[in-house]
Amino acid sequence: MFVQHYHDSRGETRDYLMTLDDGELRFWRADPAFAQRYRGTVTADGKTIEGAWEVSEDGHTWRHDFKLIYTRAG
């Protein structure tokens, strides 16, 4: 398990737990007011991770937030 520290130009900072296991990449944070999670699958050639973020404002009901695809450069 790893920790990813996120920050952006708005001054937002967040820490996510992260795992990469059996071809599946996951990020999540369990903030009760704004929980988030990502699940992505590594493609067979290992060059792409295809997945999506979900968000929950109550920690129970999840909705799709946005799709995110990582592609290895070069």
Secondary structure, 3 states (H helix, E strand, C coil): CEEEEEECCCCCEEEEEEEEECCEEEEEECCCCCEEEEEEEECCCCCEEEEEEEEECCCCCCEEEEEEEEECCC
